[in-house]
Amino acid sequence: MARTPELFIGLTGAIGTNLDNVASKFEARLQRMGYDTETLILSRLLESVDGLVGDYDKTDEYQRVTTLMDSGDAFRKRIGMGGALVKLALPYVRKSRNNAQGLGKSVKGRAYIFKSLKHTDEVKDMRMIYGMNFWLVSVYSPRDIRLEYITNKMKQWSQESHCVRTKTDVPRRTRCVKSHGSKCSQYVPPSRCVSQRGYSNRRIHKQVCRALV
């Protein structure tokens, strides 16, 4: 792949998809190709909005997931835009550019990974803003693997009481479509795909390498 002035990668996947694993592999591969990388976690940016995200137990994975999902829906509704979280991320991209230029670095060969896109309008806005330099990557993970992943994360914090609820609530929230809510199933066709259908890290790494060709 020829280096572009900048590269913007948007990851998307249903609740419970291990996007951290895929994002880290994109970072490692891009760095080997000479890119400086930065990952923007969109849900964390919500906490910078005054009065949006209420208090919650950050050691409780169930609370973290559901609170940030509800906050994202509320923010889209407040702004009246499905792509509101992308707009929230743009100042961070500009700040990163300015910092790089202030240190005498070129923005050429920089890659930004957005984790994760949850609404069709976010994809449309990214394509409108960044054009051909934006790549959408859809990460597929079967339902049973997603449930196992998020349940195991809760078990790490001894949240056994939430594990049973997760098996019914997570799939329901994934399928639920509201006017300003997540719309994972209604994306425009992605440019690239990575599958986690029980594959080893080595096979996932190979898929990431193919996605960057």
Phi and psi in degrees as GROMACS dihedral restraints (atoms count N, CA, C in turn):
[ dihedral_restraints ]
;  ai    aj    ak    al  type     phi  dphi    fc
    3     4     5     6     1   -72.6    20    10
    4     5     6     7     1   140.4    20    10
    6     7     8     9     1   -67.2    20    10
    7     8     9    10     1   134.8    20    10
    9    10    11    12     1  -102.7    20    10
   10    11    12    13     1   164.0    20    10
   12    13    14    15     1   -52.6    20    10
   13    14    15    16     1   -45.0    20    10
   15    16    17    18     1  -149.0    20    10
   16    17    18    19     1   155.4    20    10
   18    19    20    21     1  -132.1    20    10
   19    20    21    22     1   134.4    20    10
   21    22    23    24     1  -124.4    20    10
   22    23    24    25     1   117.1    20    10
   24    25    26    27     1  -114.0    20    10
   25    26    27    28     1   122.1    20    10
   27    28    29    30     1  -104.8    20    10
   28    29    30    31     1   118.8    20    10
   30    31    32    33     1   -93.1    20    10
   31    32    33    34     1   139.5    20    10
   33    34    35    36     1  -138.7    20    10
   34    35    36    37     1   145.5    20    10
   36    37    38    39     1  -172.4    20    10
   37    38    39    40     1   157.0    20    10
   39    40    41    42     1   -68.8    20    10
   40    41    42    43     1   164.0    20    10
   42    43    44    45     1   -55.8    20    10
   43    44    45    46     1   133.5    20    10
   45    46    47    48     1    95.1    20    10
   46    47    48    49     1    -6.2    20    10
   48    49    50    51     1   -74.9    20    10
   49    50    51    52     1   133.7    20    10
   51    52    53    54     1   -79.1    20    10
   52    53    54    55     1    79.7    20    10
   54    55    56    57     1   -75.1    20    10
   55    56    57    58     1   -23.8    20    10
   57    58    59    60     1   -59.8    20    10
   58    59    60    61     1   -42.5    20    10
   60    61    62    63     1   -62.4    20    10
   61    62    63    64     1   -44.7    20    10
   63    64    65    66     1   -68.9    20    10
   64    65    66    67     1   -42.4    20    10
   66    67    68    69     1   -60.9    20    10
   67    68    69    70     1   -42.0    20    10
   69    70    71    72     1   -65.2    20    10
   70    71    72    73     1   -33.9    20    10
   72    73    74    75     1   -72.3    20    10
   73    74    75    76     1   -36.8    20    10
   75    76    77    78     1   -63.3    20    10
   76    77    78    79     1   -43.6    20    10
   78    79    80    81     1   -58.8    20    10
   79    80    81    82     1   -49.1    20    10
   81    82    83    84     1   -62.0    20    10
   82    83    84    85     1   -44.0    20    10
   84    85    86    87     1   -67.2    20    10
   85    86    87    88     1   -43.0    20    10
   87    88    89    90     1   -64.6    20    10
   88    89    90    91     1   -38.7    20    10
   90    91    92    93     1   -64.9    20    10
   91    92    93    94     1   -36.6    20    10
   93    94    95    96     1   -66.2    20    10
   94    95    96    97     1   -26.3    20    10
   96    97    98    99     1   -87.5    20    10
   97    98    99   100     1     4.0    20    10
   99   100   101   102     1    95.7    20    10
  100   101   102   103     1     9.1    20    10
  102   103   104   105     1   -89.5    20    10
  103   104   105   106     1   145.3    20    10
  105   106   107   108     1   -87.3    20    10
  106   107   108   109     1   132.7    20    10
  108   109   110   111     1  -119.1    20    10
  109   110   111   112     1   151.9    20    10
  111   112   113   114     1  -146.2    20    10
  112   113   114   115     1   132.2    20    10
  114   115   116   117     1  -106.2    20    10
  115   116   117   118     1   126.9    20    10
  117   118   119   120     1  -106.2    20    10
  118   119   120   121     1   119.0    20    10
  120   121   122   123     1   -94.4    20    10
  121   122   123   124     1   104.2    20    10
  123   124   125   126     1   -60.8    20    10
  124   125   126   127     1   -37.7    20    10
  126   127   128   129     1   -63.7    20    10
  127   128   129   130     1   -31.8    20    10
  129   130   131   132     1   -70.2    20    10
  130   131   132   133     1   -27.6    20    10
  132   133   134   135     1   -66.1    20    10
  133   134   135   136     1   -23.7    20    10
  135   136   137   138     1   -60.9    20    10
  136   137   138   139     1   -29.9    20    10
  138   139   140   141     1   -71.8    20    10
  139   140   141   142     1   -10.4    20    10
  141   142   143   144     1   -85.2    20    10
  142   143   144   145     1    -7.8    20    10
  144   145   146   147     1   -89.2    20    10
  145   146   147   148     1   119.2    20    10
  147   148   149   150     1   -58.3    20    10
  148   149   150   151     1   129.6    20    10
  150   151   152   153     1    74.9    20    10
  151   152   153   154     1     7.9    20    10
  153   154   155   156     1   -90.0    20    10
  154   155   156   157     1   -54.1    20    10
  156   157   158   159     1   -96.4    20    10
  157   158   159   160     1   118.2    20    10
  159   160   161   162     1   -76.8    20    10
  160   161   162   163     1   179.7    20    10
  162   163   164   165     1   -68.9    20    10
  163   164   165   166     1   138.8    20    10
  165   166   167   168     1  -153.4    20    10
  166   167   168   169     1   160.3    20    10
  168   169   170   171     1   -78.7    20    10
  169   170   171   172     1   107.6    20    10
  171   172   173   174     1   -71.4    20    10
  172   173   174   175     1   -10.8    20    10
  174   175   176   177     1   -90.3    20    10
  175   176   177   178     1    -2.3    20    10
  177   178   179   180     1  -101.8    20    10
  178   179   180   181     1   105.9    20    10
  180   181   182   183     1   -62.4    20    10
  181   182   183   184     1   -39.1    20    10
  183   184   185   186     1   -63.0    20    10
  184   185   186   187     1   -46.3    20    10
  186   187   188   189     1   -62.8    20    10
  187   188   189   190     1   -40.1    20    10
  189   190   191   192     1   -61.2    20    10
  190   191   192   193     1   -49.0    20    10
  192   193   194   195     1   -63.5    20    10
  193   194   195   196     1   -50.7    20    10
  195   196   197   198     1   -69.7    20    10
  196   197   198   199     1   -36.5    20    10
  198   199   200   201     1   -65.3    20    10
  199   200   201   202     1   -45.1    20    10
  201   202   203   204     1   -70.9    20    10
  202   203   204   205     1   -32.8    20    10
  204   205   206   207     1   -63.2    20    10
  205   206   207   208     1   -47.6    20    10
  207   208   209   210     1   -63.8    20    10
  208   209   210   211     1   -37.2    20    10
  210   211   212   213     1   -67.5    20    10
  211   212   213   214     1   -38.8    20    10
  213   214   215   216     1   -63.0    20    10
  214   215   216   217     1   -43.2    20    10
  216   217   218   219     1   -62.5    20    10
  217   218   219   220     1   -42.3    20    10
  219   220   221   222     1   -65.4    20    10
  220   221   222   223     1   -37.8    20    10
  222   223   224   225     1   -68.6    20    10
  223   224   225   226     1   -42.0    20    10
  225   226   227   228     1   -60.5    20    10
  226   227   228   229     1   -41.4    20    10
  228   229   230   231     1   -67.5    20    10
  229   230   231   232     1   -40.3    20    10
  231   232   233   234     1   -62.8    20    10
  232   233   234   235     1   -44.2    20    10
  234   235   236   237     1   -79.7    20    10
  235   236   237   238     1   -25.0    20    10
  237   238   239   240     1    77.7    20    10
  238   239   240   241     1    27.7    20    10
  240   241   242   243     1  -139.5    20    10
  241   242   243   244     1   131.9    20    10
  243   244   245   246     1   -66.8    20    10
  244   245   246   247     1   -26.7    20    10
  246   247   248   249     1   -96.7    20    10
  247   248   249   250     1    25.0    20    10
  249   250   251   252     1   -59.7    20    10
  250   251   252   253     1   -37.0    20    10
  252   253   254   255     1   -68.8    20    10
  253   254   255   256     1   -31.1    20    10
  255   256   257   258     1   -65.8    20    10
  256   257   258   259     1   -42.9    20    10
  258   259   260   261     1   -61.0    20    10
  259   260   261   262     1   -33.7    20    10
  261   262   263   264     1   -67.3    20    10
  262   263   264   265     1   -28.8    20    10
  264   265   266   267     1   -83.1    20    10
  265   266   267   268     1   -22.5    20    10
  267   268   269   270     1   -57.9    20    10
  268   269   270   271     1   -41.7    20    10
  270   271   272   273     1   -60.8    20    10
  271   272   273   274     1   -31.3    20    10
  273   274   275   276     1   -69.7    20    10
  274   275   276   277     1   -34.9    20    10
  276   277   278   279     1   -66.8    20    10
  277   278   279   280     1   -44.3    20    10
  279   280   281   282     1   -61.7    20    10
  280   281   282   283     1   -40.6    20    10
  282   283   284   285     1   -64.0    20    10
  283   284   285   286     1   -40.7    20    10
  285   286   287   288     1   -63.0    20    10
  286   287   288   289     1   -42.5    20    10
  288   289   290   291     1   -61.1    20    10
  289   290   291   292     1   -47.4    20    10
  291   292   293   294     1   -62.9    20    10
  292   293   294   295     1   -39.4    20    10
  294   295   296   297     1   -63.5    20    10
  295   296   297   298     1   -42.1    20    10
  297   298   299   300     1   -63.4    20    10
  298   299   300   301     1   -43.8    20    10
  300   301   302   303     1   -68.6    20    10
  301   302   303   304     1   -33.9    20    10
  303   304   305   306     1   -66.2    20    10
  304   305   306   307     1   -27.5    20    10
  306   307   308   309     1   -90.6    20    10
  307   308   309   310     1     7.9    20    10
  309   310   311   312     1    79.9    20    10
  310   311   312   313     1    14.0    20    10
  312   313   314   315     1   -94.4    20    10
  313   314   315   316     1   151.2    20    10
  315   316   317   318     1   -86.4    20    10
  316   317   318   319     1   147.6    20    10
  318   319   320   321     1   -77.3    20    10
  319   320   321   322     1    -8.9    20    10
  321   322   323   324     1   -66.2    20    10
  322   323   324   325     1   136.1    20    10
  324   325   326   327     1    79.5    20    10
  325   326   327   328     1    25.7    20    10
  327   328   329   330     1  -107.5    20    10
  328   329   330   331     1   141.8    20    10
  330   331   332   333     1  -128.2    20    10
  331   332   333   334     1   133.4    20    10
  333   334   335   336     1  -115.0    20    10
  334   335   336   337     1   130.2    20    10
  336   337   338   339     1  -110.0    20    10
  337   338   339   340     1   120.3    20    10
  339   340   341   342     1   -98.2    20    10
  340   341   342   343     1   119.0    20    10
  342   343   344   345     1  -127.5    20    10
  343   344   345   346     1   108.2    20    10
  345   346   347   348     1  -136.8    20    10
  346   347   348   349     1   161.6    20    10
  348   349   350   351     1   -84.3    20    10
  349   350   351   352     1   133.5    20    10
  351   352   353   354     1  -126.3    20    10
  352   353   354   355     1     2.5    20    10
  354   355   356   357     1  -141.8    20    10
  355   356   357   358     1   142.9    20    10
  357   358   359   360     1   -54.3    20    10
  358   359   360   361     1   -40.8    20    10
  360   361   362   363     1   -65.7    20    10
  361   362   363   364     1   -27.6    20    10
  363   364   365   366     1   -63.7    20    10
  364   365   366   367     1   -41.6    20    10
  366   367   368   369     1   -65.3    20    10
  367   368   369   370     1   -45.9    20    10
  369   370   371   372     1   -61.0    20    10
  370   371   372   373     1   -42.2    20    10
  372   373   374   375     1   -65.8    20    10
  373   374   375   376     1   -41.0    20    10
  375   376   377   378     1   -62.4    20    10
  376   377   378   379     1   -41.1    20    10
  378   379   380   381     1   -68.8    20    10
  379   380   381   382     1   -34.6    20    10
  381   382   383   384     1   -71.2    20    10
  382   383   384   385     1   -38.3    20    10
  384   385   386   387     1   -77.9    20    10
  385   386   387   388     1   -45.5    20    10
  387   388   389   390     1  -107.4    20    10
  388   389   390   391     1    -6.1    20    10
  390   391   392   393     1    58.2    20    10
  391   392   393   394     1  -134.5    20    10
  393   394   395   396     1   -69.9    20    10
  394   395   396   397     1   -11.3    20    10
  396   397   398   399     1   -82.1    20    10
  397   398   399   400     1    -3.9    20    10
  399   400   401   402     1   -99.7    20    10
  400   401   402   403     1   130.0    20    10
  402   403   404   405     1  -121.9    20    10
  403   404   405   406     1   126.4    20    10
  405   406   407   408     1   -91.8    20    10
  406   407   408   409     1   128.7    20    10
  408   409   410   411     1  -119.8    20    10
  409   410   411   412     1   115.3    20    10
  411   412   413   414     1   -92.8    20    10
  412   413   414   415     1   122.8    20    10
  414   415   416   417     1  -103.0    20    10
  415   416   417   418     1   115.1    20    10
  417   418   419   420     1   -96.2    20    10
  418   419   420   421     1   133.1    20    10
  420   421   422   423     1  -141.2    20    10
  421   422   423   424     1   125.9    20    10
  423   424   425   426     1   -58.6    20    10
  424   425   426   427     1   155.4    20    10
  426   427   428   429     1   -55.9    20    10
  427   428   429   430     1   -43.7    20    10
  429   430   431   432     1   -66.0    20    10
  430   431   432   433     1   -36.3    20    10
  432   433   434   435     1   -70.8    20    10
  433   434   435   436     1   -38.2    20    10
  435   436   437   438     1   -63.9    20    10
  436   437   438   439     1   -43.5    20    10
  438   439   440   441     1   -64.8    20    10
  439   440   441   442     1   -39.2    20    10
  441   442   443   444     1   -64.7    20    10
  442   443   444   445     1   -41.3    20    10
  444   445   446   447     1   -63.2    20    10
  445   446   447   448     1   -50.1    20    10
  447   448   449   450     1   -73.0    20    10
  448   449   450   451     1   -31.2    20    10
  450   451   452   453     1   -67.2    20    10
  451   452   453   454     1   -40.3    20    10
  453   454   455   456     1   -64.5    20    10
  454   455   456   457     1   -35.5    20    10
  456   457   458   459     1   -64.0    20    10
  457   458   459   460     1   -37.3    20    10
  459   460   461   462     1   -71.8    20    10
  460   461   462   463     1   -34.7    20    10
  462   463   464   465     1   -65.2    20    10
  463   464   465   466     1   -29.9    20    10
  465   466   467   468     1   -61.3    20    10
  466   467   468   469     1   -27.8    20    10
  468   469   470   471     1  -102.2    20    10
  469   470   471   472     1    14.5    20    10
  471   472   473   474     1    58.6    20    10
  472   473   474   475     1    40.3    20    10
  474   475   476   477     1  -100.4    20    10
  475   476   477   478     1    56.7    20    10
  477   478   479   480     1   -60.4    20    10
  478   479   480   481     1   -32.0    20    10
  480   481   482   483     1   -65.1    20    10
  481   482   483   484     1   -25.1    20    10
  483   484   485   486     1   -90.1    20    10
  484   485   486   487     1   -16.6    20    10
  486   487   488   489     1   -63.2    20    10
  487   488   489   490     1   -42.3    20    10
  489   490   491   492     1   -66.6    20    10
  490   491   492   493     1   -43.2    20    10
  492   493   494   495     1   -62.1    20    10
  493   494   495   496     1   -37.6    20    10
  495   496   497   498     1   -58.3    20    10
  496   497   498   499     1   -37.8    20    10
  498   499   500   501     1   -64.7    20    10
  499   500   501   502     1   -20.4    20    10
  501   502   503   504     1  -107.8    20    10
  502   503   504   505     1   -35.8    20    10
  504   505   506   507     1   -77.6    20    10
  505   506   507   508     1   -40.3    20    10
  507   508   509   510     1   -61.8    20    10
  508   509   510   511     1   -50.1    20    10
  510   511   512   513     1   -61.5    20    10
  511   512   513   514     1   -36.0    20    10
  513   514   515   516     1   -64.4    20    10
  514   515   516   517     1   -43.5    20    10
  516   517   518   519     1   -69.6    20    10
  517   518   519   520     1   -30.2    20    10
  519   520   521   522     1   -65.8    20    10
  520   521   522   523     1   -38.9    20    10
  522   523   524   525     1   -81.9    20    10
  523   524   525   526     1   -23.5    20    10
  525   526   527   528     1   -67.3    20    10
  526   527   528   529     1   130.5    20    10
  528   529   530   531     1  -123.1    20    10
  529   530   531   532     1   118.2    20    10
  531   532   533   534     1  -115.5    20    10
  532   533   534   535     1   166.0    20    10
  534   535   536   537     1   -59.1    20    10
  535   536   537   538     1   -34.8    20    10
  537   538   539   540     1  -118.5    20    10
  538   539   540   541     1    18.0    20    10
  540   541   542   543     1   -94.9    20    10
  541   542   543   544     1  -179.1    20    10
  543   544   545   546     1   -64.5    20    10
  544   545   546   547     1   139.9    20    10
  546   547   548   549     1  -132.3    20    10
  547   548   549   550     1    62.0    20    10
  549   550   551   552     1   -61.5    20    10
  550   551   552   553     1   -36.2    20    10
  552   553   554   555     1   -81.0    20    10
  553   554   555   556     1    -5.1    20    10
  555   556   557   558     1  -113.1    20    10
  556   557   558   559     1    24.1    20    10
  558   559   560   561     1   -68.4    20    10
  559   560   561   562     1   151.6    20    10
  561   562   563   564     1   -64.1    20    10
  562   563   564   565     1   154.2    20    10
  564   565   566   567     1   -55.4    20    10
  565   566   567   568     1   127.4    20    10
  567   568   569   570     1   -71.2    20    10
  568   569   570   571     1   154.0    20    10
  570   571   572   573     1   -75.8    20    10
  571   572   573   574     1   -33.6    20    10
  573   574   575   576     1  -141.8    20    10
  574   575   576   577     1   152.7    20    10
  576   577   578   579     1  -132.7    20    10
  577   578   579   580     1   146.7    20    10
  579   580   581   582     1  -129.9    20    10
  580   581   582   583     1   129.7    20    10
  582   583   584   585     1  -107.9    20    10
  583   584   585   586     1   138.5    20    10
  585   586   587   588     1  -114.8    20    10
  586   587   588   589     1    39.4    20    10
  588   589   590   591     1   -74.5    20    10
  589   590   591   592     1    64.8    20    10
  591   592   593   594     1    70.3    20    10
  592   593   594   595     1    14.5    20    10
  594   595   596   597     1   -75.9    20    10
  595   596   597   598     1   154.8    20    10
  597   598   599   600     1   -72.5    20    10
  598   599   600   601     1   163.6    20    10
  600   601   602   603     1   -59.0    20    10
  601   602   603   604     1   -33.5    20    10
  603   604   605   606     1   -64.6    20    10
  604   605   606   607     1   -42.0    20    10
  606   607   608   609     1   -70.5    20    10
  607   608   609   610     1   -36.1    20    10
  609   610   611   612     1   -64.8    20    10
  610   611   612   613     1   -39.9    20    10
  612   613   614   615     1   -59.5    20    10
  613   614   615   616     1   -41.9    20    10
  615   616   617   618     1   -63.3    20    10
  616   617   618   619     1   -37.8    20    10
  618   619   620   621     1   -64.9    20    10
  619   620   621   622     1   -40.2    20    10
  621   622   623   624     1   -62.7    20    10
  622   623   624   625     1   -42.0    20    10
  624   625   626   627     1   -62.0    20    10
  625   626   627   628     1   -41.1    20    10
  627   628   629   630     1   -66.1    20    10
  628   629   630   631     1   -35.7    20    10
  630   631   632   633     1   -65.1    20    10
  631   632   633   634     1   -24.0    20    10
  633   634   635   636     1   -96.8    20    10
  634   635   636   637     1     8.6    20    10
